[in-house]
Amino acid sequence: ALGDTEESFTVMVGHADDTSAKKKTYWPQSPGDFSAVWENYYRRTEFTSNEILKCMAHALGVPEQFFISKSSQHRSLLKAIHYPVPTREVKVGGAAAATGANDTSATTERIDTIPRGTVRSGAHRHFGLITLTKQVDNSGLEIQHGAGGWVA
């Protein structure tokens, strides 16, 4: 089976005062606003991360800035990953199935778009303090707990 069938883009912008990270970041030249959009998204996820760190501190009964003060000089990565959907629906049969036109005699069938058993991304660890993920209509993320089992 194939492994790690993904497309990704990774960038490290660094904390707001980190000028060395900005000097080392290579951005695509087009579209023209690419770097501004990504940096804006990076800053928004940084803000969200800090809010989560405050909640963690509150839950543990430590000062609100406990985790933030220890990670304010971070060099976090922002990674966008596209995993191909493993199956898709297609029209089968009927006069207009080949064109996808509205045809009541056609039926819908699910087909594999990548071979069964393909690992879209193999088991791996994240070594940062927290990891934020956004999943839209694409299941598959699982987390391994300490006993070795997996939680979807």
C-alpha positions as CSV (number, residue, x, y, z in Angstrom):
1,A,0.0,0.0,0.0
2,L,1.0,3.6,-0.6
3,G,2.0,5.7,2.4
4,D,1.6,9.4,3.3
5,T,-0.6,10.4,0.3
6,E,-0.8,14.1,1.1
7,E,0.0,17.6,-0.3
8,S,1.2,20.1,2.2
9,F,2.6,23.6,2.7
10,T,4.6,24.4,5.8
11,V,5.7,27.8,7.1
12,M,7.4,29.0,10.3
13,V,6.7,32.7,10.8
14,G,7.8,32.8,14.5
15,H,6.5,35.0,17.3
16,A,5.6,38.6,16.6
17,D,9.0,40.0,17.6
18,D,11.1,37.3,15.8
19,T,12.7,39.2,12.9
20,S,15.2,36.3,12.2
21,A,12.3,34.0,11.3
22,K,10.9,36.6,8.9
23,K,14.2,36.9,7.1
24,K,14.4,33.1,6.6
25,T,10.9,32.5,5.3
26,Y,10.7,32.0,1.6
27,W,7.2,32.8,0.1
28,P,5.8,32.0,-3.3
29,Q,5.7,35.1,-5.5
30,S,2.1,34.6,-6.5
31,P,-0.5,35.2,-5.6
32,G,0.7,38.5,-4.4
33,D,-1.1,38.5,-1.0
34,F,-0.1,34.9,-0.2
35,S,2.4,35.8,2.6
36,A,0.1,38.4,4.1
37,V,-2.8,35.9,4.2
38,W,-0.7,33.2,5.7
39,E,0.9,35.4,8.3
40,N,-2.6,36.7,9.3
41,Y,-3.8,33.1,9.7
42,Y,-0.7,32.2,11.6
43,R,-1.3,35.1,14.0
44,R,-4.9,34.1,14.5
45,T,-3.9,30.5,15.3
46,E,-1.3,31.9,17.7
47,F,-4.0,33.9,19.4
48,T,-6.2,30.8,19.6
49,S,-3.4,28.8,21.0
50,N,-2.7,31.3,23.7
51,E,-6.4,31.2,24.7
52,I,-6.2,27.4,25.0
53,L,-3.1,27.7,27.1
54,K,-4.9,30.1,29.4
55,C,-7.7,27.6,29.8
56,M,-5.2,24.8,30.5
57,A,-3.5,27.0,33.2
58,H,-6.9,27.8,34.7
59,A,-7.9,24.0,34.8
60,L,-4.6,23.2,36.5
61,G,-4.8,26.0,39.0
62,V,-1.7,27.8,37.9
63,P,-1.4,31.5,36.9
64,E,-3.1,32.4,33.6
65,Q,0.2,33.2,31.9
66,F,2.0,30.1,33.1
67,F,2.3,28.3,29.8
68,I,2.3,31.5,27.6
69,S,5.3,32.9,29.6
70,K,7.2,29.7,28.7
71,S,6.4,29.7,25.0
72,S,6.4,33.4,24.1
73,Q,9.6,33.0,22.0
74,H,8.2,30.1,20.1
75,R,9.1,28.9,16.6
76,S,5.8,27.2,15.7
77,L,5.0,25.7,12.4
78,L,1.8,26.3,10.4
79,K,1.1,23.4,8.1
80,A,-1.7,23.1,5.7
81,I,-2.3,19.5,4.6
82,H,-4.6,18.1,1.9
83,Y,-5.4,14.4,2.3
84,P,-7.2,13.0,-0.7
85,V,-10.7,11.7,0.1
86,P,-10.5,7.9,0.1
87,T,-13.8,7.4,-1.7
88,R,-16.1,9.5,-3.8
89,E,-19.6,9.1,-5.3
90,V,-20.0,8.6,-9.0
91,K,-23.1,8.1,-11.3
92,V,-23.3,4.6,-12.8
93,G,-25.6,3.5,-15.6
94,G,-28.4,5.5,-17.2
95,A,-28.2,7.4,-20.4
96,A,-26.4,10.5,-19.0
97,A,-24.1,8.8,-16.5
98,A,-21.0,9.7,-18.5
99,T,-21.8,13.4,-18.6
100,G,-23.1,13.7,-15.1
101,A,-26.3,15.2,-16.3
102,N,-29.5,14.8,-14.3
103,D,-30.7,11.2,-15.1
104,T,-33.2,9.4,-12.9
105,S,-32.1,6.0,-14.3
106,A,-28.5,6.4,-13.1
107,T,-27.5,5.1,-9.7
108,T,-24.8,6.4,-7.3
109,E,-21.9,4.2,-6.3
110,R,-19.0,4.8,-4.0
111,I,-15.5,4.1,-5.5
112,D,-12.1,4.1,-4.0
113,T,-10.0,7.1,-5.2
114,I,-6.9,5.7,-3.4
115,P,-6.1,2.0,-2.9
116,R,-7.7,0.5,0.2
117,G,-5.2,0.2,3.1
118,T,-3.3,3.3,2.0
119,V,-2.1,5.3,5.0
120,R,-2.8,8.9,4.3
121,S,-0.3,9.9,6.9
122,G,1.5,7.4,9.1
123,A,1.6,7.4,12.8
124,H,3.7,10.3,14.1
125,R,4.3,12.5,17.1
126,H,3.9,16.2,17.5
127,F,6.5,17.6,19.8
128,G,5.0,21.1,20.4
129,L,3.0,22.1,23.4
130,I,-0.3,21.9,21.6
131,T,-1.5,21.0,18.1
132,L,-4.5,22.6,16.5
133,T,-6.3,20.8,13.7
134,K,-9.1,21.8,11.4
135,Q,-11.0,19.0,9.7
136,V,-13.7,19.6,7.2
137,D,-15.7,16.7,5.9
138,N,-12.7,14.4,5.8
139,S,-12.6,11.9,8.6
140,G,-9.5,10.0,9.5
141,L,-7.7,11.8,12.2
142,E,-7.0,9.4,15.2
143,I,-5.1,10.0,18.4
144,Q,-3.3,7.2,20.2
145,H,-3.8,7.1,23.9
146,G,-1.3,5.9,26.5
147,A,-2.6,2.3,26.5
148,G,-1.9,2.0,22.8
149,G,-5.4,2.2,21.5
150,W,-6.7,4.7,19.0
151,V,-9.5,7.3,19.4
152,A,-11.2,8.8,16.3
